Amino acid sequence: MPPEQQKAAPEQNSSCAGVSQFVAYALGKFHFDFAYVLGKFMSGFAYVLGKFYFGFAYVLGSKLVDGR
């Protein structure tokens, strides 16, 4: 193998590894961010739903107690 190709081979491997690392990093960031956003959404959704149910139960309870 000529010396030029011997030099080029490690560079190709390292750039390929660099791309793989970047893809893995980007994918990891995406999944982390997606999980974070989904967690925030579910948390917010559960909070709003809880508030709604609490208010609904309160109103329903008041109506049942008052008999109106």
Biotite code that builds the C-alpha atoms (Angstrom):
import biotite.structure as struc

atoms = struc.array([
    struc.Atom([0.000, 0.000, 0.000], chain_id="A", res_id=1, res_name="MET", atom_name="CA", element="C"),
    struc.Atom([1.470, 3.413, -0.926], chain_id="A", res_id=2, res_name="PRO", atom_name="CA", element="C"),
    struc.Atom([2.251, 5.757, 2.004], chain_id="A", res_id=3, res_name="PRO", atom_name="CA", element="C"),
    struc.Atom([-0.460, 8.250, 0.915], chain_id="A", res_id=4, res_name="GLU", atom_name="CA", element="C"),
    struc.Atom([-3.170, 5.612, 1.339], chain_id="A", res_id=5, res_name="GLN", atom_name="CA", element="C"),
    struc.Atom([-1.700, 4.473, 4.664], chain_id="A", res_id=6, res_name="GLN", atom_name="CA", element="C"),
    struc.Atom([-1.991, 8.068, 5.928], chain_id="A", res_id=7, res_name="LYS", atom_name="CA", element="C"),
    struc.Atom([-5.486, 8.528, 4.504], chain_id="A", res_id=8, res_name="ALA", atom_name="CA", element="C"),
    struc.Atom([-6.912, 5.364, 6.070], chain_id="A", res_id=9, res_name="ALA", atom_name="CA", element="C"),
    struc.Atom([-6.689, 6.468, 9.750], chain_id="A", res_id=10, res_name="PRO", atom_name="CA", element="C"),
    struc.Atom([-8.162, 9.884, 8.854], chain_id="A", res_id=11, res_name="GLU", atom_name="CA", element="C"),
    struc.Atom([-11.144, 8.200, 7.192], chain_id="A", res_id=12, res_name="GLN", atom_name="CA", element="C"),
    struc.Atom([-11.649, 6.004, 10.233], chain_id="A", res_id=13, res_name="ASN", atom_name="CA", element="C"),
    struc.Atom([-11.366, 8.906, 12.658], chain_id="A", res_id=14, res_name="SER", atom_name="CA", element="C"),
    struc.Atom([-13.757, 11.093, 10.652], chain_id="A", res_id=15, res_name="SER", atom_name="CA", element="C"),
    struc.Atom([-16.189, 8.181, 10.468], chain_id="A", res_id=16, res_name="CYS", atom_name="CA", element="C"),
    struc.Atom([-15.894, 7.718, 14.227], chain_id="A", res_id=17, res_name="ALA", atom_name="CA", element="C"),
    struc.Atom([-16.362, 11.468, 14.671], chain_id="A", res_id=18, res_name="GLY", atom_name="CA", element="C"),
    struc.Atom([-19.560, 11.376, 12.621], chain_id="A", res_id=19, res_name="VAL", atom_name="CA", element="C"),
    struc.Atom([-20.813, 8.382, 14.603], chain_id="A", res_id=20, res_name="SER", atom_name="CA", element="C"),
    struc.Atom([-20.047, 10.145, 17.877], chain_id="A", res_id=21, res_name="GLN", atom_name="CA", element="C"),
    struc.Atom([-21.780, 13.303, 16.663], chain_id="A", res_id=22, res_name="PHE", atom_name="CA", element="C"),
    struc.Atom([-24.858, 11.345, 15.516], chain_id="A", res_id=23, res_name="VAL", atom_name="CA", element="C"),
    struc.Atom([-24.965, 9.497, 18.847], chain_id="A", res_id=24, res_name="ALA", atom_name="CA", element="C"),
    struc.Atom([-24.556, 12.804, 20.706], chain_id="A", res_id=25, res_name="TYR", atom_name="CA", element="C"),
    struc.Atom([-27.236, 14.560, 18.628], chain_id="A", res_id=26, res_name="ALA", atom_name="CA", element="C"),
    struc.Atom([-29.600, 11.605, 19.007], chain_id="A", res_id=27, res_name="LEU", atom_name="CA", element="C"),
    struc.Atom([-28.931, 11.533, 22.748], chain_id="A", res_id=28, res_name="GLY", atom_name="CA", element="C"),
    struc.Atom([-29.593, 15.281, 23.000], chain_id="A", res_id=29, res_name="LYS", atom_name="CA", element="C"),
    struc.Atom([-32.795, 14.896, 20.990], chain_id="A", res_id=30, res_name="PHE", atom_name="CA", element="C"),
    struc.Atom([-34.049, 12.047, 23.143], chain_id="A", res_id=31, res_name="HIS", atom_name="CA", element="C"),
    struc.Atom([-33.046, 13.846, 26.337], chain_id="A", res_id=32, res_name="PHE", atom_name="CA", element="C"),
    struc.Atom([-34.734, 17.074, 25.199], chain_id="A", res_id=33, res_name="ASP", atom_name="CA", element="C"),
    struc.Atom([-37.769, 15.156, 23.954], chain_id="A", res_id=34, res_name="PHE", atom_name="CA", element="C"),
    struc.Atom([-38.054, 13.300, 27.263], chain_id="A", res_id=35, res_name="ALA", atom_name="CA", element="C"),
    struc.Atom([-37.634, 16.587, 29.146], chain_id="A", res_id=36, res_name="TYR", atom_name="CA", element="C"),
    struc.Atom([-40.298, 18.375, 27.088], chain_id="A", res_id=37, res_name="VAL", atom_name="CA", element="C"),
    struc.Atom([-42.636, 15.384, 27.325], chain_id="A", res_id=38, res_name="LEU", atom_name="CA", element="C"),
    struc.Atom([-42.054, 15.257, 31.075], chain_id="A", res_id=39, res_name="GLY", atom_name="CA", element="C"),
    struc.Atom([-42.785, 18.978, 31.374], chain_id="A", res_id=40, res_name="LYS", atom_name="CA", element="C"),
    struc.Atom([-45.905, 18.602, 29.229], chain_id="A", res_id=41, res_name="PHE", atom_name="CA", element="C"),
    struc.Atom([-47.169, 15.580, 31.172], chain_id="A", res_id=42, res_name="MET", atom_name="CA", element="C"),
    struc.Atom([-46.410, 17.317, 34.456], chain_id="A", res_id=43, res_name="SER", atom_name="CA", element="C"),
    struc.Atom([-48.225, 20.462, 33.313], chain_id="A", res_id=44, res_name="GLY", atom_name="CA", element="C"),
    struc.Atom([-51.065, 18.417, 31.856], chain_id="A", res_id=45, res_name="PHE", atom_name="CA", element="C"),
    struc.Atom([-51.428, 16.408, 35.076], chain_id="A", res_id=46, res_name="ALA", atom_name="CA", element="C"),
    struc.Atom([-51.371, 19.649, 37.081], chain_id="A", res_id=47, res_name="TYR", atom_name="CA", element="C"),
    struc.Atom([-54.099, 21.249, 34.944], chain_id="A", res_id=48, res_name="VAL", atom_name="CA", element="C"),
    struc.Atom([-56.138, 18.042, 34.957], chain_id="A", res_id=49, res_name="LEU", atom_name="CA", element="C"),
    struc.Atom([-55.724, 17.816, 38.726], chain_id="A", res_id=50, res_name="GLY", atom_name="CA", element="C"),
    struc.Atom([-56.843, 21.429, 39.129], chain_id="A", res_id=51, res_name="LYS", atom_name="CA", element="C"),
    struc.Atom([-59.819, 20.763, 36.874], chain_id="A", res_id=52, res_name="PHE", atom_name="CA", element="C"),
    struc.Atom([-60.822, 17.629, 38.768], chain_id="A", res_id=53, res_name="TYR", atom_name="CA", element="C"),
    struc.Atom([-60.281, 19.321, 42.116], chain_id="A", res_id=54, res_name="PHE", atom_name="CA", element="C"),
    struc.Atom([-62.473, 22.264, 41.026], chain_id="A", res_id=55, res_name="GLY", atom_name="CA", element="C"),
    struc.Atom([-65.032, 19.921, 39.480], chain_id="A", res_id=56, res_name="PHE", atom_name="CA", element="C"),
    struc.Atom([-65.162, 17.750, 42.611], chain_id="A", res_id=57, res_name="ALA", atom_name="CA", element="C"),
    struc.Atom([-65.424, 20.872, 44.766], chain_id="A", res_id=58, res_name="TYR", atom_name="CA", element="C"),
    struc.Atom([-68.343, 22.261, 42.731], chain_id="A", res_id=59, res_name="VAL", atom_name="CA", element="C"),
    struc.Atom([-70.027, 18.843, 42.594], chain_id="A", res_id=60, res_name="LEU", atom_name="CA", element="C"),
    struc.Atom([-69.508, 18.381, 46.339], chain_id="A", res_id=61, res_name="GLY", atom_name="CA", element="C"),
    struc.Atom([-70.943, 21.823, 47.041], chain_id="A", res_id=62, res_name="SER", atom_name="CA", element="C"),
    struc.Atom([-74.004, 21.061, 44.901], chain_id="A", res_id=63, res_name="LYS", atom_name="CA", element="C"),
    struc.Atom([-74.523, 17.701, 46.604], chain_id="A", res_id=64, res_name="LEU", atom_name="CA", element="C"),
    struc.Atom([-74.102, 19.204, 50.088], chain_id="A", res_id=65, res_name="VAL", atom_name="CA", element="C"),
    struc.Atom([-76.294, 22.227, 49.354], chain_id="A", res_id=66, res_name="ASP", atom_name="CA", element="C"),
    struc.Atom([-78.800, 20.104, 47.460], chain_id="A", res_id=67, res_name="GLY", atom_name="CA", element="C"),
    struc.Atom([-78.921, 22.612, 44.601], chain_id="A", res_id=68, res_name="ARG", atom_name="CA", element="C"),
])
